[in-house]
């Protein structure tokens, strides 16, 4: 074949090959600094907006202007996880300032005057009021809300009337917090409200996939929630704690921070770093704070089928998947390793315990410092 014809054929072949996949438009989650309370704003790839909680009353002066900066037109959804003042305190003012097409709460009643006043404002400002009732066509599946561009918000709890509210817990209002998981491409965000251990146990009993790239830590990092078993199922790579500086509750507790460290989560705190912005393009997340950017220690996440990158500032590290990996502990050791850990290969010990998954290993051992399983 003459060279000119060969070159033409090659160019035509190259032109026919698929190009690199276009990057997805960003999804943004703002974990707003509201002191000792919770407030997070989701802005979907198509501009849909969801406000999850609205902090305590004393945060209204900063919360309302910030929401107005970030939101054009009414909120698509205002979601109150549960009727406690540190989550609902600024909601009425936000609704009066920007409005909402839909308002959702758990449906768990609460006798407080602040909650009653909020419901009055909701009746005047929200286009539709709803509770997370499972879809009758798929009653076993979580209620799912499409936010456009492939982003979906799924409600895992509560599930009334399919399942009764949790009762006789340390705090029934907390235990029946709305638990929601936002998914976008290979990334996900789990919002826990003030969920209690009973909530986490009920979720684990359903054997769903709770693996999430980002965890909004339950109850401001309090010691009652974020049990080891639940964190082992979620295995977050980023954990965001919303709490107030020097708060009287001691949030977050050392015990919760320790459990988050055990699963390898990098913790960001509004009491130390202010507002935390997490942006996802469907394959990686970028964490930005108003202070200095911090590197995030990332590891494989068994519940995410593809590698996920976490970007903090200008630093990017690839997360290698560990789907299917086993974990091993040497006889007499208090730690466990990845099956391919160099320490295991060097060891001459014959006594070994092999765990089929990381959750099983965490129930008996802590992660080793060398291979960071």
C-alpha positions in Angstrom: 0.0 0.0 0.0 1.4 3.4 -0.9 2.4 5.4 2.1 -0.2 8.2 1.4 -3.0 5.6 1.3 -1.7 3.9 4.5 -1.5 7.2 6.3 -5.1 8.1 5.2 -6.4 4.7 6.4 -4.6 5.2 9.8 -6.1 8.7 10.3 -9.6 7.4 9.5 -9.1 4.5 12.0 -8.0 6.9 14.7 -10.9 9.2 14.0 -13.3 6.3 14.5 -11.9 5.4 17.9 -13.9 6.7 20.9 -12.4 9.7 22.6 -11.9 10.1 26.3 -15.2 10.2 28.3 -16.3 13.7 29.0 -16.1 14.7 32.6 -19.5 14.9 34.4 -20.7 18.3 35.6 -19.9 18.8 39.3 -22.1 18.0 42.2 -21.5 20.2 45.3 -22.2 19.6 49.0 -21.7 22.5 51.4 -21.4 21.4 55.0 -22.3 24.8 56.4 -20.7 26.2 59.6 -23.7 26.7 61.9 -22.0 26.1 65.3 -23.4 23.4 67.5 -25.9 22.1 64.9 -26.2 20.7 61.4 -26.8 22.2 58.0 -25.8 20.9 54.6 -26.7 22.2 51.1 -26.6 19.9 48.1 -26.4 21.5 44.6 -26.9 18.9 42.0 -25.2 18.8 38.5 -28.3 20.3 37.0 -28.7 23.0 39.8 -31.3 21.2 41.9 -30.9 22.2 45.6 -31.6 20.3 48.8 -31.0 21.8 52.2 -30.6 19.2 54.9 -31.3 20.8 58.3 -30.7 24.4 59.2 -28.7 24.7 62.4 -29.7 26.3 65.7 -31.5 29.6 66.0 -28.3 31.5 66.8 -26.9 30.6 63.4 -29.7 32.3 61.4 -27.8 35.5 60.9 -25.0 33.8 58.9 -27.0 30.8 57.5 -29.7 32.7 55.7 -27.3 35.1 53.8 -25.1 32.1 52.9 -28.0 30.1 51.5 -29.2 33.1 49.5 -25.7 33.3 48.0 -25.7 29.7 46.9 -29.4 29.3 45.9 -31.2 30.9 43.0 -35.0 30.6 43.4 -36.7 28.3 45.9 -35.1 25.2 47.3 -36.1 22.1 45.4 -36.3 20.3 48.8 -35.9 21.4 52.4 -35.3 18.3 54.5 -35.4 18.2 58.3 -33.8 15.1 59.7 -35.6 15.3 63.0 -37.4 18.0 65.1 -34.6 19.1 67.5 -33.7 22.8 67.8 -30.1 22.5 66.7 -31.3 21.2 63.4 -34.5 23.2 62.8 -33.5 26.5 64.4 -32.8 28.3 61.1 -35.2 26.5 58.8 -38.2 28.9 59.2 -36.1 31.9 58.3 -34.5 30.1 55.3 -38.0 29.1 54.0 -39.2 32.7 54.4 -36.2 34.0 52.6 -36.0 31.6 49.6 -39.0 29.3 49.8 -39.1 25.6 49.0 -40.9 23.5 46.4 -41.0 20.6 48.8 -40.5 20.1 52.5 -39.8 16.7 54.1 -39.4 15.6 57.6 -39.5 12.2 59.3 -43.1 12.4 60.4 -42.0 11.7 64.0 -44.0 14.1 66.1 -42.4 16.4 68.7 -44.1 18.6 71.3 -41.8 21.6 71.1 -43.1 25.1 70.3 -40.2 25.7 67.9 -41.3 22.6 65.8 -44.9 23.8 65.8 -43.9 27.2 64.7 -41.8 25.8 61.9 -44.7 23.7 60.7 -46.8 26.8 60.5 -44.2 28.5 58.3 -43.9 25.3 56.2 -47.6 25.5 55.5 -47.2 29.0 54.2 -44.0 28.6 52.2 -43.6 25.0 50.9 -45.4 23.8 47.8 -45.6 20.2 49.0 -45.1 18.6 52.4 -44.0 15.0 52.4 -42.6 12.2 54.6 -40.2 9.4 53.4 -42.9 6.8 52.8 -41.6 4.0 50.7 -43.0 3.8 47.2 -45.9 1.4 47.0 -44.7 -0.1 43.8 -41.3 -1.0 45.3 -42.1 -1.1 49.1 -38.8 -2.9 50.0 -36.6 -0.4 48.3 -35.6 3.0 49.7 -37.6 6.0 48.6 -35.4 7.6 45.8 -35.5 11.2 44.7 -33.8 12.1 41.4 -31.9 15.4 41.6 -30.9 15.5 37.9 -27.8 14.7 36.0 -27.6 11.2 37.5 -27.6 12.3 41.2 -30.0 10.4 43.4 -31.0 10.9 47.1 -32.2 7.7 48.7 -34.0 7.6 52.1 -33.0 4.6 54.2 -34.8 5.6 57.4 -37.5 5.9 58.6 -39.8 3.7 56.6 -43.3 4.3 58.1 -45.8 2.8 57.5 -43.8 -0.2 56.1 -41.8 -0.3 59.4 -42.7 1.3 62.7 -40.7 4.1 64.3 -38.1 3.0 66.8 -39.4 3.4 70.3 -38.0 3.4 73.9 -34.5 4.4 72.8 -32.2 6.9 74.5 -33.8 9.5 72.2 -36.6 8.5 70.0 -36.5 11.7 68.0 -32.8 11.1 67.3 -33.3 7.4 66.5 -35.9 8.3 63.9 -33.7 10.8 62.1 -33.9 10.7 58.3 -30.9 8.8 57.0 -30.2 9.6 53.4 -27.5 8.6 50.9 -26.7 10.8 47.9 -25.1 8.9 45.0 -23.4 10.4 41.9 -21.4 8.2 39.6 -18.9 6.2 41.7 -19.1 8.6 44.7 -21.6 8.8 47.5 -22.5 10.8 50.6 -24.3 9.4 53.7 -26.2 11.9 55.9 -27.0 10.5 59.3 -28.8 13.3 61.2 -28.6 12.4 64.9 -29.1 8.7 64.4 -28.6 6.4 67.4 -27.1 2.9 67.7 -30.6 1.5 67.4 -30.9 3.2 64.0 -27.6 1.9 62.9 -28.5 -1.7 64.0 -31.8 -1.5 62.2 -30.1 -0.4 59.0 -27.5 -3.1 59.2 -30.2 -5.7 59.7 -31.5 -4.9 56.2 -28.2 -5.9 54.5 -28.0 -2.9 52.1 -25.0 -1.3 50.7 -24.1 1.6 52.9 -20.6 2.2 51.5 -20.0 5.9 51.1 -17.1 8.1 50.1 -18.2 10.9 52.4 -20.0 10.5 55.8 -21.8 13.3 57.6 -21.1 11.9 61.1 -24.1 11.3 63.2 -24.9 13.5 66.2 -22.0 15.9 65.8 -19.5 13.1 66.6 -21.1 12.2 69.9 -20.1 8.9 71.5 -23.5 7.1 71.2 -23.5 6.8 67.4 -21.0 5.8 64.8 -20.6 2.3 66.1 -17.7 0.2 64.9 -20.0 -2.2 63.1 -21.8 0.5 61.2 -18.6 2.4 60.3 -17.1 -0.9 59.0 -20.1 -1.2 56.7 -19.9 2.5 55.5 -16.1 2.6 55.4 -16.0 6.4 54.7 -12.9 8.0 53.2 -14.0 11.5 54.3 -15.9 12.2 57.5 -17.4 15.6 58.2 -18.4 16.5 61.8 -20.6 19.6 62.3 -20.2 21.0 65.8 -19.5 24.2 67.7 -16.2 25.4 69.0 -15.8 24.5 72.7 -19.3 23.1 72.8 -20.6 21.9 76.3 -21.2 18.4 75.1 -17.6 17.5 74.3 -18.4 16.8 70.7 -16.7 15.1 68.9 -15.8 12.5 71.5 -12.3 10.8 71.5 -14.1 7.4 71.2 -15.9 8.4 68.0 -12.7 10.0 66.5 -10.9 6.8 67.3 -13.5 4.6 65.5 -13.3 6.9 62.5 -9.6 6.6 62.5 -9.9 2.8 62.7 -11.7 2.7 59.3 -9.2 5.2 57.8 -11.5 8.2 57.4 -10.0 11.7 57.2 -12.0 13.9 59.5 -13.0 17.5 58.7 -14.7 19.5 61.5 -16.6 22.8 61.2 -15.5 23.9 64.6 -11.9 23.9 63.4 -12.1 24.4 59.6 -15.4 26.3 59.2 -17.5 25.5 56.1 -16.5 22.3 54.3 -17.2 22.0 50.6 -17.0 18.6 48.9 -17.3 18.6 45.1 -17.8 15.4 43.1 -17.4 14.9 39.4 -18.7 11.3 39.6 -15.3 9.7 39.8 -13.5 11.8 42.4 -14.3 14.2 45.2 -12.5 17.5 46.1 -12.5 18.7 49.7 -12.0 22.4 50.3 -12.1 24.4 53.5 -11.7 28.1 54.2 -8.5 27.2 56.0 -5.4 25.3 54.8 -6.1 22.4 52.5 -5.1 19.1 54.0 -4.0 15.8 52.4 -6.5 13.0 52.8 -5.2 9.5 53.6 -7.2 7.3 51.2 -7.6 3.6 50.8 -9.6 1.1 48.9 -13.3 1.0 49.6 -14.9 -2.4 49.3 -18.4 -1.0 48.5 -17.3 1.2 45.6 -16.7 -1.0 42.5 -14.3 1.4 40.8 -11.3 3.3 42.1 -12.2 6.7 43.5 -9.9 9.7 43.8 -10.0 12.2 46.6 -8.5 15.6 45.8 -7.7 18.0 48.6 -6.3 21.3 47.3 -3.9 20.4 44.5 -3.0 16.9 45.8 -4.6 13.8 44.3 -4.2 10.2 45.3 -5.8 7.3 43.6 -7.8 4.9 45.8 -7.1 1.3 44.8 -10.2 -0.9 45.1 -10.0 -3.9 47.5 -13.1 -5.7 46.4 -12.8 -9.3 47.3 -9.7 -8.9 49.4 -9.3 -11.0 52.6 -7.7 -9.9 55.9 -5.3 -11.9 58.1 -4.1 -11.7 61.7 -1.1 -13.5 63.1 -1.4 -15.6 66.1 -1.2 -13.5 69.3 -1.4 -10.2 67.4 -3.9 -7.5 68.2 -3.9 -6.2 64.6 -4.9 -7.5 61.2 -3.3 -7.0 57.7 -4.3 -7.1 54.1 -3.7 -10.5 52.6 -0.9 -9.2 50.4 0.8 -7.3 53.2 4.6 -7.6 53.2 4.6 -8.2 56.9 2.7 -11.4 56.4 5.0 -12.6 53.7 8.0 -12.0 56.0 6.4 -13.7 59.0 7.3 -17.3 59.8 4.3 -17.6 62.2 2.1 -20.6 61.3 -0.9 -19.5 63.4 -3.1 -17.2 61.4 -6.7 -16.1 61.4 -8.2 -15.3 58.0 -11.2 -13.0 57.8 -13.5 -13.0 54.8 -14.1 -9.2 55.0 -12.9 -6.1 56.8 -16.0 -5.9 59.0 -15.3 -9.3 60.4 -11.7 -8.4 61.2 -12.7 -5.2 62.9 -14.8 -7.0 65.4 -11.7 -8.7 66.8 -8.7 -6.7 65.8 -7.5 -3.2 64.9 -5.9 -2.3 61.5 -2.1 -2.6 61.3 0.0 0.5 60.8 2.2 -0.9 58.0 -0.3 -1.9 55.3 -3.3 0.2 56.7 -6.0 -2.4 55.7 
